Amino acid sequence: MNNTIISCLACGTKNRIPADKQHLKPNCGNCKATIDLTNQGVPVELSDHDFHGFVKNASLPVLVLVRLCCQLLMIWQVNL
């Protein structure tokens, strides 16, 4: 999984945000200020097990890319 490292705007501390937790509105580990991840998202690889929970808790629409075979890709937007 990819991690995103974001500096807190309030105190400057660098925070590592796991890709599968970006949708949870994280707080700074040092000062507890909310970290704004707007325009900081990275692709997240999800399994059948964690897909629904991720989409359900996402504050923005989720773009889904599914590889159906070697050459064919399907993309759709999910809103719950």
Biotite code that builds the C-alpha atoms (Angstrom):
import biotite.structure as struc

atoms = struc.array([
    struc.Atom([0.000, 0.000, 0.000], chain_id="A", res_id=1, res_name="MET", atom_name="CA", element="C"),
    struc.Atom([1.081, 3.557, -0.636], chain_id="A", res_id=2, res_name="ASN", atom_name="CA", element="C"),
    struc.Atom([1.531, 6.015, 2.197], chain_id="A", res_id=3, res_name="ASN", atom_name="CA", element="C"),
    struc.Atom([1.218, 9.762, 1.812], chain_id="A", res_id=4, res_name="THR", atom_name="CA", element="C"),
    struc.Atom([3.404, 12.005, 3.941], chain_id="A", res_id=5, res_name="ILE", atom_name="CA", element="C"),
    struc.Atom([1.725, 15.333, 4.681], chain_id="A", res_id=6, res_name="ILE", atom_name="CA", element="C"),
    struc.Atom([3.087, 18.208, 6.750], chain_id="A", res_id=7, res_name="SER", atom_name="CA", element="C"),
    struc.Atom([0.642, 19.590, 9.289], chain_id="A", res_id=8, res_name="CYS", atom_name="CA", element="C"),
    struc.Atom([-0.275, 23.188, 8.473], chain_id="A", res_id=9, res_name="LEU", atom_name="CA", element="C"),
    struc.Atom([-0.562, 24.030, 12.185], chain_id="A", res_id=10, res_name="ALA", atom_name="CA", element="C"),
    struc.Atom([2.751, 22.685, 13.558], chain_id="A", res_id=11, res_name="CYS", atom_name="CA", element="C"),
    struc.Atom([4.766, 21.467, 10.560], chain_id="A", res_id=12, res_name="GLY", atom_name="CA", element="C"),
    struc.Atom([5.051, 17.855, 11.766], chain_id="A", res_id=13, res_name="THR", atom_name="CA", element="C"),
    struc.Atom([5.242, 15.307, 8.949], chain_id="A", res_id=14, res_name="LYS", atom_name="CA", element="C"),
    struc.Atom([2.467, 12.717, 9.191], chain_id="A", res_id=15, res_name="ASN", atom_name="CA", element="C"),
    struc.Atom([2.374, 9.387, 7.357], chain_id="A", res_id=16, res_name="ARG", atom_name="CA", element="C"),
    struc.Atom([-1.163, 8.633, 6.180], chain_id="A", res_id=17, res_name="ILE", atom_name="CA", element="C"),
    struc.Atom([-1.762, 5.068, 4.923], chain_id="A", res_id=18, res_name="PRO", atom_name="CA", element="C"),
    struc.Atom([-3.536, 5.074, 1.561], chain_id="A", res_id=19, res_name="ALA", atom_name="CA", element="C"),
    struc.Atom([-6.408, 2.988, 2.889], chain_id="A", res_id=20, res_name="ASP", atom_name="CA", element="C"),
    struc.Atom([-7.026, 5.509, 5.724], chain_id="A", res_id=21, res_name="LYS", atom_name="CA", element="C"),
    struc.Atom([-7.071, 8.752, 3.700], chain_id="A", res_id=22, res_name="GLN", atom_name="CA", element="C"),
    struc.Atom([-10.856, 8.892, 3.740], chain_id="A", res_id=23, res_name="HIS", atom_name="CA", element="C"),
    struc.Atom([-11.016, 8.977, 7.564], chain_id="A", res_id=24, res_name="LEU", atom_name="CA", element="C"),
    struc.Atom([-10.086, 12.685, 7.963], chain_id="A", res_id=25, res_name="LYS", atom_name="CA", element="C"),
    struc.Atom([-6.832, 12.118, 9.879], chain_id="A", res_id=26, res_name="PRO", atom_name="CA", element="C"),
    struc.Atom([-5.433, 14.303, 12.647], chain_id="A", res_id=27, res_name="ASN", atom_name="CA", element="C"),
    struc.Atom([-1.821, 15.351, 13.234], chain_id="A", res_id=28, res_name="CYS", atom_name="CA", element="C"),
    struc.Atom([0.017, 12.963, 15.531], chain_id="A", res_id=29, res_name="GLY", atom_name="CA", element="C"),
    struc.Atom([1.668, 15.894, 17.310], chain_id="A", res_id=30, res_name="ASN", atom_name="CA", element="C"),
    struc.Atom([-0.885, 18.708, 17.729], chain_id="A", res_id=31, res_name="CYS", atom_name="CA", element="C"),
    struc.Atom([-4.098, 16.786, 16.821], chain_id="A", res_id=32, res_name="LYS", atom_name="CA", element="C"),
    struc.Atom([-5.140, 19.368, 14.200], chain_id="A", res_id=33, res_name="ALA", atom_name="CA", element="C"),
    struc.Atom([-7.177, 17.993, 11.287], chain_id="A", res_id=34, res_name="THR", atom_name="CA", element="C"),
    struc.Atom([-4.985, 17.272, 8.272], chain_id="A", res_id=35, res_name="ILE", atom_name="CA", element="C"),
    struc.Atom([-6.452, 18.487, 4.985], chain_id="A", res_id=36, res_name="ASP", atom_name="CA", element="C"),
    struc.Atom([-5.915, 15.848, 2.311], chain_id="A", res_id=37, res_name="LEU", atom_name="CA", element="C"),
    struc.Atom([-7.661, 17.811, -0.433], chain_id="A", res_id=38, res_name="THR", atom_name="CA", element="C"),
    struc.Atom([-5.762, 17.202, -3.675], chain_id="A", res_id=39, res_name="ASN", atom_name="CA", element="C"),
    struc.Atom([-3.404, 14.796, -1.868], chain_id="A", res_id=40, res_name="GLN", atom_name="CA", element="C"),
    struc.Atom([-5.117, 11.493, -2.667], chain_id="A", res_id=41, res_name="GLY", atom_name="CA", element="C"),
    struc.Atom([-3.234, 8.585, -4.170], chain_id="A", res_id=42, res_name="VAL", atom_name="CA", element="C"),
    struc.Atom([-4.539, 5.384, -5.751], chain_id="A", res_id=43, res_name="PRO", atom_name="CA", element="C"),
    struc.Atom([-5.641, 2.814, -3.197], chain_id="A", res_id=44, res_name="VAL", atom_name="CA", element="C"),
    struc.Atom([-5.700, -0.910, -3.890], chain_id="A", res_id=45, res_name="GLU", atom_name="CA", element="C"),
    struc.Atom([-8.734, -2.432, -2.175], chain_id="A", res_id=46, res_name="LEU", atom_name="CA", element="C"),
    struc.Atom([-9.980, -5.972, -1.871], chain_id="A", res_id=47, res_name="SER", atom_name="CA", element="C"),
    struc.Atom([-13.565, -7.194, -1.854], chain_id="A", res_id=48, res_name="ASP", atom_name="CA", element="C"),
    struc.Atom([-13.300, -7.246, 1.937], chain_id="A", res_id=49, res_name="HIS", atom_name="CA", element="C"),
    struc.Atom([-12.544, -3.540, 2.487], chain_id="A", res_id=50, res_name="ASP", atom_name="CA", element="C"),
    struc.Atom([-14.072, -1.899, -0.611], chain_id="A", res_id=51, res_name="PHE", atom_name="CA", element="C"),
    struc.Atom([-17.563, -1.240, 0.765], chain_id="A", res_id=52, res_name="HIS", atom_name="CA", element="C"),
    struc.Atom([-16.303, 0.302, 4.020], chain_id="A", res_id=53, res_name="GLY", atom_name="CA", element="C"),
    struc.Atom([-13.895, 2.566, 2.132], chain_id="A", res_id=54, res_name="PHE", atom_name="CA", element="C"),
    struc.Atom([-16.554, 3.830, -0.277], chain_id="A", res_id=55, res_name="VAL", atom_name="CA", element="C"),
    struc.Atom([-19.153, 4.208, 2.491], chain_id="A", res_id=56, res_name="LYS", atom_name="CA", element="C"),
    struc.Atom([-16.839, 6.460, 4.551], chain_id="A", res_id=57, res_name="ASN", atom_name="CA", element="C"),
    struc.Atom([-15.449, 8.487, 1.644], chain_id="A", res_id=58, res_name="ALA", atom_name="CA", element="C"),
    struc.Atom([-16.386, 12.169, 1.751], chain_id="A", res_id=59, res_name="SER", atom_name="CA", element="C"),
    struc.Atom([-15.929, 12.563, -2.021], chain_id="A", res_id=60, res_name="LEU", atom_name="CA", element="C"),
    struc.Atom([-16.953, 10.382, -4.961], chain_id="A", res_id=61, res_name="PRO", atom_name="CA", element="C"),
    struc.Atom([-14.655, 7.409, -5.492], chain_id="A", res_id=62, res_name="VAL", atom_name="CA", element="C"),
    struc.Atom([-13.248, 6.642, -8.927], chain_id="A", res_id=63, res_name="LEU", atom_name="CA", element="C"),
    struc.Atom([-12.966, 2.881, -9.471], chain_id="A", res_id=64, res_name="VAL", atom_name="CA", element="C"),
    struc.Atom([-10.613, 1.235, -11.940], chain_id="A", res_id=65, res_name="LEU", atom_name="CA", element="C"),
    struc.Atom([-11.148, -2.481, -12.479], chain_id="A", res_id=66, res_name="VAL", atom_name="CA", element="C"),
    struc.Atom([-8.882, -4.661, -14.562], chain_id="A", res_id=67, res_name="ARG", atom_name="CA", element="C"),
    struc.Atom([-11.147, -7.207, -16.234], chain_id="A", res_id=68, res_name="LEU", atom_name="CA", element="C"),
    struc.Atom([-8.437, -8.853, -18.306], chain_id="A", res_id=69, res_name="CYS", atom_name="CA", element="C"),
    struc.Atom([-4.991, -8.036, -19.679], chain_id="A", res_id=70, res_name="CYS", atom_name="CA", element="C"),
    struc.Atom([-6.112, -5.228, -21.998], chain_id="A", res_id=71, res_name="GLN", atom_name="CA", element="C"),
    struc.Atom([-9.614, -4.211, -20.903], chain_id="A", res_id=72, res_name="LEU", atom_name="CA", element="C"),
    struc.Atom([-10.144, -1.642, -18.144], chain_id="A", res_id=73, res_name="LEU", atom_name="CA", element="C"),
    struc.Atom([-13.443, -0.457, -16.722], chain_id="A", res_id=74, res_name="MET", atom_name="CA", element="C"),
    struc.Atom([-13.787, 2.848, -14.861], chain_id="A", res_id=75, res_name="ILE", atom_name="CA", element="C"),
    struc.Atom([-16.826, 4.114, -12.999], chain_id="A", res_id=76, res_name="TRP", atom_name="CA", element="C"),
    struc.Atom([-17.699, 6.550, -10.239], chain_id="A", res_id=77, res_name="GLN", atom_name="CA", element="C"),
    struc.Atom([-19.228, 5.232, -7.029], chain_id="A", res_id=78, res_name="VAL", atom_name="CA", element="C"),
    struc.Atom([-21.529, 7.308, -4.813], chain_id="A", res_id=79, res_name="ASN", atom_name="CA", element="C"),
    struc.Atom([-23.256, 5.660, -1.859], chain_id="A", res_id=80, res_name="LEU", atom_name="CA", element="C"),
])
